Amino acid sequence: MKCYKCGQPLDLEMNYCYKCGTKLNTTNALNSNQEKPGFFKKIAKALFSLGETKGAIILCVTMTLIIFFSWQLYWYFNYYKVAYTMKASELAYEYKTNLEVADKKYNKSVIRLNGEVKEKGLFNDGDIFLLLYNEDNTYVRVVFSADQWNKILNIKEGDIIDVRSICRGLVPQMDLKKIDIQLRAVKEE
């Protein structure tokens, strides 16, 4: 038991605090001995005062939402962060010089790639591609899904583009898959 005024630990049989002289009664001493509930205890008490089932459901839904939004923030800030910025010719050179090392280094990485559009085309599955490098049987293509057609409609051969993409690695030739597209055509001066 503690004194409710000064907090001095006391014996249960004492009627007065020997430190401050306060007269003690059992209810004040017992109340001061209990810890005040913390934030999470208050929330748990409020939730379970609704009933065990309702409180548990609310708690589960809240935790699920917190986990979901945390996961989304992680992917937004980390997964799509640009790991490398380079020209299409530099990427092609690295793949030509050491295929295994380049594939291990760049595969599934976010690359901000820039280069001159050599060709614009369409795959059989409806995906659109821009060919940025085509020399020595080495091809660098940026692939766009069919629903992104309006974003690249005004790009012509010879335009310089700057695009963020995720490298898919070696697919018969070098192929880049566009996930989050940021296109900006810059005219040569």
NUDO-958237 format. One record per residue: residue number from 0; x, y, z of N, C-alpha, C in turn; residue in one letter. Coordinates in pm, 1 decimal. Layout:
<pts>
+-------+----------+----------+----------+----------+----------+----------+----------+----------+----------+-------+
! kolnu !      nc1 !      nc2 !      nc3 !     cac1 !     cac2 !     cac3 !      cc1 !      cc2 !      cc3 ! dokol !
+-------+----------+----------+----------+----------+----------+----------+----------+----------+----------+-------+
!   NUM !        X !        Y !        Z !        X !        Y !        Z !        X !        Y !        Z !     A !
...
+-------+----------+----------+----------+----------+----------+----------+----------+----------+----------+-------+
</pts>
This chain:
<pts>
+-------+----------+----------+----------+----------+----------+----------+----------+----------+----------+-------+
! kolnu !      nc1 !      nc2 !      nc3 !     cac1 !     cac2 !     cac3 !      cc1 !      cc2 !      cc3 ! dokol !
+-------+----------+----------+----------+----------+----------+----------+----------+----------+----------+-------+
!     0 !     84.0 !   -116.5 !      0.0 !      0.0 !      0.0 !      0.0 !     89.7 !    124.4 !      0.0 !     M !
!     1 !     41.1 !    231.3 !    -66.6 !    115.6 !    357.3 !    -73.6 !     28.7 !    470.5 !    -21.7 !     K !
!     2 !     95.2 !    573.9 !     24.8 !     24.7 !    695.3 !     64.6 !    -27.7 !    763.1 !    -61.5 !     C !
!     3 !   -155.4 !    801.4 !    -62.0 !   -213.7 !    862.3 !   -181.1 !   -163.6 !   1003.3 !   -204.7 !     Y !
!     4 !   -104.4 !   1067.3 !   -101.8 !    -56.7 !   1204.6 !   -115.2 !     89.9 !   1210.2 !   -158.0 !     K !
!     5 !    177.8 !   1137.9 !    -87.7 !    321.8 !   1147.0 !   -117.8 !    376.7 !   1023.7 !   -188.1 !     C !
!     6 !    301.2 !    912.6 !   -190.8 !    346.6 !    792.8 !   -260.1 !    437.7 !    703.8 !   -179.4 !     G !
!     7 !    454.9 !    732.5 !    -52.0 !    542.5 !    653.9 !     34.8 !    484.3 !    513.7 !     55.0 !     Q !
!     8 !    565.1 !    406.1 !     35.1 !    516.3 !    270.8 !     64.2 !    489.4 !    255.1 !    214.1 !     P !
!     9 !    375.8 !    195.2 !    246.5 !    333.6 !    181.1 !    386.2 !    285.9 !     39.0 !    413.0 !     L !
!    10 !    279.6 !      5.7 !    541.3 !    220.9 !   -121.9 !    582.5 !     69.1 !   -110.1 !    576.6 !     D !
!    11 !      1.8 !   -222.3 !    561.3 !   -143.7 !   -222.4 !    552.0 !   -211.6 !   -178.9 !    682.1 !     L !
!    12 !   -149.0 !   -202.2 !    794.5 !   -209.9 !   -171.6 !    923.8 !   -199.1 !    -24.4 !    962.0 !     E !
!    13 !   -121.9 !     56.1 !    892.4 !    -96.7 !    195.1 !    932.1 !   -218.5 !    282.4 !    902.0 !     M !
!    14 !   -244.2 !    377.4 !    993.9 !   -354.6 !    471.7 !    976.8 !   -305.6 !    608.7 !    929.7 !     N !
!    15 !   -175.9 !    637.0 !    953.3 !   -117.9 !    765.0 !    914.7 !     11.3 !    738.9 !    838.0 !     Y !
!    16 !     40.7 !    827.7 !    742.1 !    168.7 !    819.8 !    669.6 !    275.7 !    877.0 !    760.9 !     C !
!    17 !    381.6 !    802.1 !    786.4 !    487.3 !    849.6 !    875.3 !    575.4 !    953.5 !    807.9 !     Y !
!    18 !    565.3 !    972.2 !    676.2 !    647.7 !   1072.0 !    606.7 !    577.9 !   1208.0 !    602.3 !     K !
!    19 !    450.5 !   1211.0 !    560.1 !    381.7 !   1339.3 !    544.6 !    271.8 !   1361.6 !    648.4 !     C !
!    20 !    234.4 !   1257.6 !    724.7 !    135.0 !   1271.5 !    830.4 !     -8.5 !   1264.9 !    783.0 !     G !
!    21 !    -33.1 !   1231.9 !    659.8 !   -168.5 !   1225.1 !    606.3 !   -243.3 !   1106.9 !    665.7 !     T !
!    22 !   -371.2 !   1134.4 !    705.5 !   -454.0 !   1026.8 !    756.7 !   -494.4 !    938.8 !    638.6 !     K !
!    23 !   -480.3 !    811.1 !    655.3 !   -508.1 !    716.2 !    548.1 !   -641.2 !    647.9 !    571.6 !     L !
!    24 !   -711.6 !    625.7 !    465.5 !   -822.7 !    532.7 !    472.2 !   -797.6 !    427.1 !    365.4 !     N !
!    25 !   -858.3 !    318.1 !    376.1 !   -826.1 !    203.6 !    291.2 !   -854.0 !    230.3 !    143.9 !     T !
!    26 !   -960.0 !    300.6 !    109.5 !   -994.4 !    320.7 !    -31.6 !   -893.0 !    409.9 !   -101.2 !     T !
!    27 !   -849.1 !    519.5 !    -38.0 !   -748.8 !    606.7 !    -99.7 !   -616.8 !    533.7 !   -119.5 !     N !
!    28 !   -577.4 !    456.9 !    -20.6 !   -450.8 !    384.7 !    -30.2 !   -457.2 !    279.2 !   -139.6 !     A !
!    29 !   -568.6 !    209.2 !   -149.3 !   -580.1 !    105.6 !   -252.3 !   -585.1 !    166.3 !   -391.8 !     L !
!    30 !   -657.2 !    277.3 !   -408.1 !   -665.5 !    340.7 !   -539.5 !   -530.1 !    393.7 !   -584.9 !     N !
!    31 !   -450.7 !    445.3 !   -492.5 !   -320.8 !    498.2 !   -531.7 !   -223.3 !    387.1 !   -566.1 !     S !
!    32 !   -249.3 !    267.5 !   -516.7 !   -161.1 !    154.3 !   -541.8 !   -179.4 !     98.6 !   -683.2 !     N !
!    33 !   -295.2 !    118.4 !   -741.7 !   -322.3 !     65.0 !   -875.0 !   -255.7 !    152.3 !   -980.5 !     Q !
!    34 !   -210.0 !     86.7 !  -1085.9 !   -149.3 !    161.0 !  -1196.3 !   -258.4 !    220.9 !  -1283.2 !     E !
!    35 !   -228.9 !    336.2 !  -1339.2 !   -323.5 !    397.0 !  -1431.8 !   -312.2 !    323.0 !  -1564.8 !     K !
!    36 !   -425.8 !    296.3 !  -1628.3 !   -419.4 !    221.2 !  -1754.1 !   -352.5 !    302.7 !  -1864.1 !     P !
!    37 !   -272.1 !    235.3 !  -1945.9 !   -204.8 !    300.1 !  -2057.1 !   -297.3 !    313.6 !  -2177.2 !     G !
!    38 !   -244.2 !    367.8 !  -2283.8 !   -320.6 !    393.2 !  -2406.0 !   -382.8 !    265.6 !  -2461.5 !     F !
!    39 !   -302.4 !    160.8 !  -2474.8 !   -351.9 !     36.8 !  -2534.0 !   -451.5 !    -33.9 !  -2442.4 !     F !
!    40 !   -430.3 !    -21.4 !  -2311.5 !   -526.3 !    -81.0 !  -2218.3 !   -660.8 !    -10.3 !  -2228.2 !     K !
!    41 !   -658.1 !    122.2 !  -2244.0 !   -783.0 !    197.5 !  -2259.2 !   -856.0 !    156.5 !  -2386.6 !     K !
!    42 !   -780.8 !    141.7 !  -2495.5 !   -842.1 !    100.3 !  -2622.0 !   -901.1 !    -39.5 !  -2609.6 !     I !
!    43 !   -824.8 !   -131.4 !  -2551.7 !   -873.7 !   -268.5 !  -2535.6 !   -997.9 !   -271.1 !  -2447.4 !     A !
!    44 !   -996.8 !   -193.0 !  -2339.7 !  -1112.3 !   -189.0 !  -2249.7 !  -1234.3 !   -133.5 !  -2322.8 !     K !
!    45 !  -1214.3 !    -26.7 !  -2401.3 !  -1325.8 !     32.2 !  -2475.8 !  -1379.9 !    -64.8 !  -2580.5 !     A !
!    46 !  -1289.5 !   -132.8 !  -2650.8 !  -1333.5 !   -227.5 !  -2753.5 !  -1409.9 !   -344.0 !  -2693.5 !     L !
!    47 !  -1358.3 !   -399.4 !  -2586.8 !  -1423.2 !   -517.0 !  -2529.2 !  -1544.2 !   -481.1 !  -2443.9 !     F !
!    48 !  -1562.7 !   -351.3 !  -2414.5 !  -1686.3 !   -312.0 !  -2346.7 !  -1804.2 !   -320.4 !  -2443.7 !     S !
!    49 !  -1775.5 !   -319.8 !  -2573.6 !  -1880.4 !   -337.8 !  -2674.0 !  -1931.0 !   -481.3 !  -2676.9 !     L !
!    50 !  -1855.6 !   -568.1 !  -2621.5 !  -1886.1 !   -710.4 !  -2628.1 !  -1765.3 !   -778.1 !  -2688.4 !     G !
!    51 !  -1739.8 !   -899.0 !  -2648.5 !  -1618.1 !   -966.0 !  -2693.8 !  -1614.3 !   -981.8 !  -2845.0 !     E !
!    52 !  -1723.5 !  -1018.6 !  -2906.3 !  -1724.8 !  -1043.1 !  -3050.6 !  -1706.7 !   -913.8 !  -3128.9 !     T !
!    53 !  -1785.9 !   -810.9 !  -3096.0 !  -1775.4 !   -684.1 !  -3168.4 !  -1637.2 !   -622.0 !  -3149.7 !     K !
!    54 !  -1587.3 !   -624.1 !  -3028.2 !  -1455.3 !   -567.2 !  -3000.9 !  -1345.5 !   -638.8 !  -3076.5 !     G !
!    55 !  -1354.0 !   -771.8 !  -3080.3 !  -1253.3 !   -849.9 !  -3152.3 !  -1260.4 !   -822.1 !  -3301.7 !     A !
!    56 !  -1381.3 !   -808.6 !  -3355.1 !  -1397.3 !   -780.0 !  -3498.4 !  -1339.3 !   -643.0 !  -3531.0 !     I !
!    57 !  -1371.8 !   -543.1 !  -3450.6 !  -1319.2 !   -408.3 !  -3474.5 !  -1167.2 !   -407.9 !  -3465.8 !     I !
!    58 !  -1112.8 !   -476.4 !  -3367.0 !   -967.6 !   -484.1 !  -3351.2 !   -902.8 !   -551.9 !  -3471.7 !     L !
!    59 !   -960.4 !   -661.3 !  -3518.8 !   -905.3 !   -733.3 !  -3635.0 !   -912.0 !   -649.0 !  -3761.3 !     C !
!    60 !  -1023.6 !   -581.5 !  -3784.2 !  -1037.5 !   -496.7 !  -3903.1 !   -937.7 !   -382.1 !  -3897.8 !     V !
!    61 !   -923.4 !   -319.9 !  -3781.9 !   -828.4 !   -209.5 !  -3767.0 !   -685.4 !   -255.5 !  -3792.9 !     T !
!    62 !   -646.7 !   -367.7 !  -3735.4 !   -510.7 !   -419.5 !  -3756.1 !   -488.5 !   -457.2 !  -3902.3 !     M !
!    63 !   -588.9 !   -515.0 !  -3966.9 !   -577.0 !   -550.3 !  -4108.6 !   -554.9 !   -425.7 !  -4193.2 !     T !
!    64 !   -630.0 !   -320.3 !  -4166.0 !   -613.2 !   -195.5 !  -4241.2 !   -475.5 !   -133.9 !  -4218.2 !     L !
!    65 !   -428.4 !   -136.3 !  -4095.3 !   -295.2 !    -82.1 !  -4065.8 !   -188.4 !   -160.3 !  -4141.3 !     I !
!    66 !   -197.5 !   -292.1 !  -4139.3 !    -99.9 !   -375.7 !  -4210.7 !   -107.7 !   -350.7 !  -4360.3 !     I !
!    67 !   -227.8 !   -341.4 !  -4415.7 !   -245.5 !   -318.8 !  -4559.6 !   -182.7 !   -186.5 !  -4602.7 !     F !
!    68 !   -213.7 !    -78.6 !  -4530.9 !   -159.8 !     51.5 !  -4569.5 !     -9.0 !     60.2 !  -4547.0 !     F !
!    69 !     42.2 !     -6.1 !  -4447.0 !    187.3 !    -10.2 !  -4427.1 !    255.0 !    -80.0 !  -4543.4 !     S !
!    70 !    197.3 !   -189.7 !  -4588.4 !    250.5 !   -264.9 !  -4702.9 !    248.8 !   -179.1 !  -4828.9 !     W !
!    71 !    138.8 !   -107.0 !  -4852.0 !    128.6 !    -20.5 !  -4969.2 !    233.7 !     90.1 !  -4965.2 !     Q !
!    72 !    253.8 !    149.8 !  -4849.4 !    355.8 !    254.2 !  -4837.1 !    495.1 !    199.0 !  -4861.8 !     L !
!    73 !    520.7 !     78.2 !  -4812.8 !    650.7 !     15.3 !  -4837.2 !    674.5 !     -0.3 !  -4987.2 !     Y !
!    74 !    577.5 !    -55.9 !  -5058.8 !    594.4 !    -77.0 !  -5202.8 !    605.9 !     54.3 !  -5277.8 !     W !
!    75 !    527.4 !    153.6 !  -5235.7 !    530.6 !    281.4 !  -5304.9 !    666.9 !    348.0 !  -5291.7 !     Y !
!    76 !    724.3 !    347.7 !  -5172.5 !    849.4 !    419.4 !  -5150.7 !    974.1 !    337.4 !  -5179.5 !     F !
!    77 !    967.0 !    205.8 !  -5172.9 !   1087.0 !    124.9 !  -5190.7 !   1091.0 !     47.5 !  -5321.0 !     N !
!    78 !    982.4 !    -15.3 !  -5357.6 !    986.4 !   -104.1 !  -5473.1 !   1006.2 !    -27.9 !  -5602.8 !     Y !
!    79 !    940.8 !     85.7 !  -5616.7 !    950.1 !    160.2 !  -5741.3 !   1057.9 !    267.9 !  -5738.2 !     Y !
!    80 !   1144.8 !    264.4 !  -5640.3 !   1254.3 !    360.3 !  -5633.7 !   1356.8 !    324.4 !  -5741.7 !     K !
!    81 !   1404.0 !    423.7 !  -5814.7 !   1498.1 !    400.2 !  -5924.3 !   1632.5 !    355.2 !  -5867.8 !     V !
!    82 !   1677.0 !    239.1 !  -5913.8 !   1804.9 !    184.4 !  -5868.5 !   1919.4 !    229.1 !  -5959.5 !     A !
!    83 !   1892.6 !    241.3 !  -6089.5 !   1996.0 !    277.7 !  -6186.9 !   1938.1 !    378.3 !  -6285.5 !     Y !
!    84 !   2022.7 !    471.5 !  -6328.9 !   1987.5 !    565.2 !  -6435.2 !   2094.9 !    551.6 !  -6541.6 !     T !
!    85 !   2052.7 !    523.1 !  -6663.9 !   2151.3 !    499.9 !  -6769.9 !   2089.2 !    515.6 !  -6907.5 !     M !
!    86 !   2177.5 !    518.0 !  -7006.8 !   2134.2 !    519.5 !  -7146.3 !   2111.0 !    376.5 !  -7191.8 !     K !
!    87 !   2027.0 !    362.2 !  -7292.3 !   1998.3 !    229.0 !  -7346.1 !   2125.5 !    164.5 !  -7400.3 !     A !
!    88 !   2213.8 !    243.6 !  -7459.4 !   2338.3 !    188.7 !  -7514.2 !   2429.8 !    136.4 !  -7403.1 !     S !
!    89 !   2430.6 !    203.3 !  -7286.4 !   2512.2 !    155.8 !  -7173.7 !   2461.0 !     22.1 !  -7121.1 !     E !
!    90 !   2330.0 !      9.4 !  -7112.8 !   2270.9 !   -115.8 !  -7067.1 !   2301.8 !   -229.0 !  -7165.1 !     L !
!    91 !   2290.0 !   -200.8 !  -7293.8 !   2320.6 !   -301.5 !  -7395.9 !   2467.3 !   -342.4 !  -7389.1 !     A !
!    92 !   2556.2 !   -246.1 !  -7367.6 !   2699.2 !   -275.9 !  -7358.4 !   2728.1 !   -368.6 !  -7240.2 !     Y !
!    93 !   2665.4 !   -341.3 !  -7124.6 !   2688.4 !   -426.7 !  -7007.5 !   2639.6 !   -569.0 !  -7032.1 !     E !
!    94 !   2526.9 !   -583.3 !  -7100.3 !   2477.9 !   -718.2 !  -7131.6 !   2568.0 !   -787.4 !  -7233.4 !     Y !
!    95 !   2620.9 !   -710.8 !  -7329.0 !   2709.9 !   -771.9 !  -7429.2 !   2841.4 !   -816.4 !  -7367.5 !     K !
!    96 !   2895.6 !   -739.2 !  -7273.8 !   3026.7 !   -772.7 !  -7217.9 !   3021.0 !   -888.2 !  -7118.7 !     T !
!    97 !   2919.1 !   -893.3 !  -7033.4 !   2908.5 !  -1003.6 !  -6937.8 !   2761.4 !  -1028.0 !  -6907.1 !     N !
!    98 !   2703.7 !  -1119.8 !  -6980.1 !   2560.6 !  -1145.6 !  -6974.4 !   2512.5 !  -1187.4 !  -6835.2 !     L !
!    99 !   2582.2 !  -1281.5 !  -6772.4 !   2537.7 !  -1333.1 !  -6642.3 !   2542.3 !  -1226.4 !  -6533.5 !     E !
!   100 !   2651.6 !  -1152.2 !  -6527.7 !   2666.2 !  -1048.4 !  -6425.2 !   2562.1 !   -938.3 !  -6445.8 !     V !
!   101 !   2543.7 !   -895.7 !  -6569.6 !   2446.6 !   -790.1 !  -6598.4 !   2304.9 !   -835.9 !  -6566.9 !     A !
!   102 !   2272.6 !   -961.1 !  -6600.0 !   2137.7 !  -1011.2 !  -6574.0 !   2111.3 !  -1020.4 !  -6423.9 !     D !
!   103 !   2211.5 !  -1063.0 !  -6348.2 !   2196.7 !  -1071.6 !  -6202.6 !   2184.8 !   -931.5 !  -6141.9 !     K !
!   104 !   2259.1 !   -835.8 !  -6197.5 !   2261.1 !   -700.2 !  -6143.5 !   2132.2 !   -623.3 !  -6173.8 !     K !
!   105 !   2081.2 !   -633.2 !  -6296.4 !   1970.6 !   -548.4 !  -6339.4 !   1833.5 !   -615.3 !  -6337.3 !     Y !
!   106 !   1827.5 !   -747.7 !  -6338.4 !   1698.6 !   -815.8 !  -6345.1 !   1611.5 !   -777.9 !  -6225.4 !     N !
!   107 !   1490.1 !   -737.1 !  -6251.4 !   1390.4 !   -694.3 !  -6152.2 !   1427.4 !   -563.9 !  -6081.9 !     K !
!   108 !   1523.4 !   -490.0 !  -6136.0 !   1559.3 !   -359.1 !  -6080.7 !   1483.6 !   -250.4 !  -6155.1 !     S !
!   109 !   1459.0 !   -140.8 !  -6086.4 !   1395.5 !    -26.2 !  -6150.4 !   1505.8 !     57.3 !  -6213.9 !     V !
!   110 !   1492.3 !     78.6 !  -6344.1 !   1594.4 !    151.0 !  -6420.6 !   1528.9 !    270.6 !  -6487.8 !     I !
!   111 !   1590.8 !    385.4 !  -6471.3 !   1547.7 !    502.2 !  -6547.2 !   1633.7 !    503.5 !  -6672.3 !     R !
!   112 !   1570.4 !    474.3 !  -6783.0 !   1640.8 !    452.4 !  -6909.1 !   1611.0 !    566.5 !  -7004.6 !     L !
!   113 !   1714.3 !    612.9 !  -7074.0 !   1688.6 !    712.5 !  -7177.2 !   1759.2 !    672.1 !  -7305.0 !     N !
!   114 !   1703.9 !    716.7 !  -7414.4 !   1761.3 !    684.7 !  -7543.7 !   1673.4 !    734.1 !  -7656.7 !     G !
!   115 !   1723.4 !    716.3 !  -7777.2 !   1651.4 !    758.4 !  -7897.0 !   1562.6 !    644.4 !  -7945.2 !     E !
!   116 !   1439.3 !    677.8 !  -7979.7 !   1344.9 !    577.1 !  -8028.4 !   1384.7 !    537.3 !  -8170.4 !     V !
!   117 !   1418.4 !    408.8 !  -8187.9 !   1456.3 !    356.8 !  -8319.7 !   1333.7 !    304.8 !  -8394.2 !     K !
!   118 !   1240.0 !    247.2 !  -8318.0 !   1122.6 !    186.8 !  -8380.0 !   1011.0 !    179.5 !  -8276.7 !     E !
!   119 !    887.9 !    192.1 !  -8326.5 !    770.6 !    175.2 !  -8241.5 !    691.8 !     60.0 !  -8300.8 !     K !
!   120 !    650.8 !    -35.9 !  -8216.4 !    582.4 !   -152.1 !  -8271.1 !    481.5 !   -212.0 !  -8176.0 !     G !
!   121 !    421.0 !   -321.6 !  -8222.7 !    314.7 !   -387.9 !  -8148.7 !    342.0 !   -537.1 !  -8144.8 !     L !
!   122 !    334.6 !   -597.0 !  -8025.4 !    347.6 !   -741.3 !  -8012.3 !    212.9 !   -807.1 !  -8040.5 !     F !
!   123 !    213.8 !   -938.9 !  -8061.3 !     90.5 !  -1012.5 !  -8089.9 !    -10.6 !  -1005.5 !  -7975.9 !     N !
!   124 !     36.8 !   -993.9 !  -7852.8 !    -55.1 !   -989.9 !  -7738.6 !   -113.0 !   -850.7 !  -7713.2 !     D !
!   125 !    -80.7 !   -753.5 !  -7797.6 !   -135.4 !   -619.0 !  -7785.2 !    -45.2 !   -521.8 !  -7713.0 !     G !
!   126 !     64.5 !   -568.8 !  -7655.1 !    158.3 !   -478.4 !  -7589.0 !    235.7 !   -397.5 !  -7692.7 !     D !
!   127 !    266.9 !   -274.0 !  -7657.7 !    339.2 !   -183.3 !  -7746.9 !    483.6 !   -176.2 !  -7700.5 !     I !
!   128 !    576.4 !   -165.0 !  -7794.7 !    716.1 !   -151.6 !  -7754.4 !    781.5 !    -36.4 !  -7827.7 !     F !
!   129 !    881.4 !     20.4 !  -7760.9 !    970.0 !    118.7 !  -7822.2 !   1108.5 !     57.3 !  -7822.7 !     L !
!   130 !   1167.3 !     47.6 !  -7938.9 !   1302.1 !     -6.0 !  -7953.0 !   1399.6 !    110.3 !  -7936.9 !     L !
!   131 !   1486.1 !    102.5 !  -7835.4 !   1579.5 !    211.5 !  -7806.4 !   1722.2 !    179.8 !  -7847.8 !     L !
!   132 !   1749.9 !     53.5 !  -7871.5 !   1885.6 !     15.1 !  -7910.9 !   1875.2 !   -105.5 !  -8001.9 !     Y !
!   133 !   1945.5 !   -100.0 !  -8114.2 !   1941.2 !   -209.0 !  -8210.8 !   2073.7 !   -212.4 !  -8285.4 !     N !
!   134 !   2174.1 !   -271.3 !  -8222.9 !   2304.3 !   -285.4 !  -8287.4 !   2363.9 !   -418.8 !  -8248.6 !     E !
!   135 !   2438.3 !   -478.1 !  -8336.9 !   2510.4 !   -603.2 !  -8312.2 !   2419.6 !   -712.4 !  -8254.6 !     D !
!   136 !   2300.5 !   -727.0 !  -8310.4 !   2203.7 !   -827.4 !  -8263.9 !   2168.6 !   -812.7 !  -8115.9 !     N !
!   137 !   2179.0 !   -693.7 !  -8064.6 !   2138.7 !   -663.7 !  -7927.8 !   2025.8 !   -562.3 !  -7934.8 !     T !
!   138 !   1915.7 !   -592.9 !  -7865.2 !   1798.1 !   -507.0 !  -7870.1 !   1759.8 !   -464.9 !  -7728.9 !     Y !
!   139 !   1728.6 !   -338.5 !  -7711.5 !   1673.3 !   -290.1 !  -7585.1 !   1535.1 !   -235.5 !  -7618.0 !     V !
!   140 !   1433.0 !   -298.2 !  -7560.0 !   1294.9 !   -258.1 !  -7586.1 !   1228.3 !   -218.3 !  -7455.3 !     R !
!   141 !   1151.8 !   -113.1 !  -7461.5 !   1067.5 !    -74.9 !  -7348.4 !    926.1 !   -115.2 !  -7387.2 !     V !
!   142 !    864.7 !   -199.8 !  -7305.8 !    733.4 !   -255.5 !  -7337.1 !    627.0 !   -185.0 !  -7253.7 !     V !
!   143 !    516.4 !   -151.2 !  -7319.8 !    403.3 !    -85.4 !  -7254.2 !    280.2 !   -173.2 !  -7270.9 !     F !
!   144 !    195.1 !   -177.9 !  -7170.6 !     70.9 !   -253.1 !  -7186.0 !    -21.0 !   -177.6 !  -7281.9 !     S !
!   145 !   -117.2 !   -249.2 !  -7338.6 !   -204.9 !   -191.3 !  -7440.6 !   -282.7 !    -70.4 !  -7388.6 !     A !
!   146 !   -314.9 !    -67.0 !  -7261.0 !   -391.3 !     45.8 !  -7207.1 !   -307.5 !    172.6 !  -7190.2 !     D !
!   147 !   -177.7 !    165.2 !  -7213.5 !    -90.9 !    282.3 !  -7203.4 !    -62.6 !    344.7 !  -7340.3 !     Q !
!   148 !   -135.5 !    302.7 !  -7441.4 !   -112.6 !    350.0 !  -7577.5 !   -118.6 !    501.9 !  -7585.9 !     W !
!   149 !   -215.2 !    564.7 !  -7518.0 !   -229.5 !    710.4 !  -7526.9 !   -108.1 !    785.0 !  -7472.2 !     N !
!   150 !    -30.2 !    723.0 !  -7384.6 !     87.1 !    789.2 !  -7327.7 !    203.6 !    796.4 !  -7426.5 !     K !
!   151 !    206.9 !    705.7 !  -7522.7 !    319.3 !    704.6 !  -7617.2 !    275.0 !    733.5 !  -7759.8 !     I !
!   152 !    150.7 !    774.5 !  -7776.3 !     95.1 !    798.2 !  -7909.3 !    172.9 !    904.2 !  -7987.0 !     L !
!   153 !    215.4 !   1010.7 !  -7921.5 !    282.3 !   1122.1 !  -7989.7 !    432.6 !   1103.2 !  -8005.6 !     N !
!   154 !    486.8 !    994.1 !  -7956.8 !    630.3 !    969.7 !  -7971.1 !    657.3 !    914.9 !  -8110.2 !     I !
!   155 !    759.3 !    972.3 !  -8174.1 !    795.4 !    929.5 !  -8310.0 !    937.8 !    875.8 !  -8309.8 !     K !
!   156 !    973.2 !    805.9 !  -8415.1 !   1111.1 !    759.2 !  -8429.9 !   1202.6 !    880.9 !  -8432.7 !     E !
!   157 !   1312.8 !    871.0 !  -8361.1 !   1407.9 !    981.2 !  -8352.7 !   1390.7 !   1065.9 !  -8227.6 !     G !
!   158 !   1276.9 !   1053.1 !  -8159.1 !   1256.2 !   1126.6 !  -8033.9 !   1344.3 !   1067.1 !  -7924.5 !     D !
!   159 !   1389.8 !   1151.8 !  -7836.1 !   1464.9 !   1107.2 !  -7718.7 !   1364.5 !   1092.3 !  -7604.6 !     I !
!   160 !   1365.9 !    976.3 !  -7541.4 !   1273.1 !    954.6 !  -7430.8 !   1349.6 !    923.4 !  -7302.9 !     I !
!   161 !   1283.0 !    946.2 !  -7193.5 !   1334.6 !    915.8 !  -7060.4 !   1222.1 !    841.3 !  -6989.9 !     D !
!   162 !   1245.8 !    715.4 !  -6954.4 !   1137.8 !    632.5 !  -6903.3 !   1184.0 !    549.4 !  -6784.3 !     V !
!   163 !   1097.7 !    536.1 !  -6688.2 !   1126.3 !    451.8 !  -6572.7 !   1062.4 !    315.9 !  -6598.4 !     R !
!   164 !   1138.2 !    208.7 !  -6577.0 !   1088.7 !     75.3 !  -6609.7 !   1152.3 !    -28.9 !  -6519.2 !     S !
!   165 !   1092.1 !   -144.0 !  -6518.1 !   1147.6 !   -256.8 !  -6442.7 !   1209.0 !   -353.4 !  -6542.7 !     I !
!   166 !   1333.6 !   -388.1 !  -6520.6 !   1405.7 !   -476.7 !  -6611.6 !   1356.6 !   -619.7 !  -6593.1 !     C !
!   167 !   1318.3 !   -681.2 !  -6703.5 !   1275.1 !   -821.0 !  -6700.2 !   1390.9 !   -914.3 !  -6729.8 !     R !
!   168 !   1505.2 !   -858.9 !  -6756.0 !   1621.6 !   -941.8 !  -6784.4 !   1623.1 !   -989.2 !  -6928.4 !     G !
!   169 !   1692.9 !  -1096.1 !  -6950.3 !   1710.7 !  -1149.1 !  -7085.5 !   1589.3 !  -1231.3 !  -7126.4 !     L !
!   170 !   1522.8 !  -1188.0 !  -7231.3 !   1411.2 !  -1261.3 !  -7291.6 !   1446.5 !  -1262.9 !  -7438.6 !     V !
!   171 !   1473.3 !  -1377.2 !  -7498.2 !   1550.0 !  -1390.6 !  -7620.5 !   1641.0 !  -1272.9 !  -7656.5 !     P !
!   172 !   1590.9 !  -1151.9 !  -7645.9 !   1675.9 !  -1033.9 !  -7649.1 !   1651.9 !   -960.1 !  -7517.5 !     Q !
!   173 !   1723.8 !   -853.0 !  -7499.0 !   1704.0 !   -771.4 !  -7378.5 !   1566.9 !   -705.5 !  -7386.3 !     M !
!   174 !   1485.2 !   -715.9 !  -7278.0 !   1348.6 !   -664.3 !  -7280.5 !   1316.9 !   -595.5 !  -7148.4 !     D !
!   175 !   1269.7 !   -475.1 !  -7154.7 !   1231.1 !   -402.2 !  -7033.5 !   1079.7 !   -393.1 !  -7025.7 !     L !
!   176 !   1025.2 !   -425.0 !  -6912.1 !    879.6 !   -420.5 !  -6892.2 !    843.1 !   -294.5 !  -6814.0 !     K !
!   177 !    752.9 !   -217.0 !  -6867.8 !    710.4 !    -91.6 !  -6806.5 !    604.5 !   -117.0 !  -6700.9 !     K !
!   178 !    630.2 !    -72.4 !  -6582.3 !    532.3 !    -83.6 !  -6474.4 !    477.4 !     55.3 !  -6442.8 !     I !
!   179 !    564.2 !    144.8 !  -6399.9 !    522.2 !    281.0 !  -6367.7 !    586.4 !    372.2 !  -6470.8 !     D !
!   180 !    509.0 !    416.4 !  -6565.5 !    567.5 !    488.3 !  -6677.5 !    572.6 !    638.2 !  -6650.9 !     I !
!   181 !    688.2 !    694.4 !  -6679.1 !    705.5 !    838.8 !  -6677.7 !    779.4 !    872.6 !  -6806.1 !     Q !
!   182 !    706.2 !    915.9 !  -6903.7 !    763.8 !    945.2 !  -7034.6 !    779.5 !   1094.6 !  -7054.0 !     L !
!   183 !    889.1 !   1128.1 !  -7112.4 !    912.4 !   1268.4 !  -7145.6 !    995.3 !   1271.5 !  -7272.7 !     R !
!   184 !    934.0 !   1315.5 !  -7382.4 !   1005.8 !   1323.5 !  -7509.6 !   1086.4 !   1452.9 !  -7513.1 !     A !
!   185 !   1216.1 !   1439.5 !  -7538.2 !   1304.7 !   1555.3 !  -7545.2 !   1360.7 !   1560.8 !  -7686.3 !     V !
!   186 !   1335.3 !   1670.7 !  -7757.7 !   1382.9 !   1684.0 !  -7896.3 !   1533.5 !   1707.5 !  -7898.9 !     K !
!   187 !   1599.9 !   1648.8 !  -7998.6 !   1744.5 !   1673.5 !  -8015.8 !   1765.3 !   1816.0 !  -8063.6 !     E !
!   188 !   1869.3 !   1878.1 !  -8010.2 !   1898.3 !   2016.3 !  -8050.4 !   2008.7 !   2020.0 !  -8152.9 !     E !
+-------+----------+----------+----------+----------+----------+----------+----------+----------+----------+-------+
</pts>
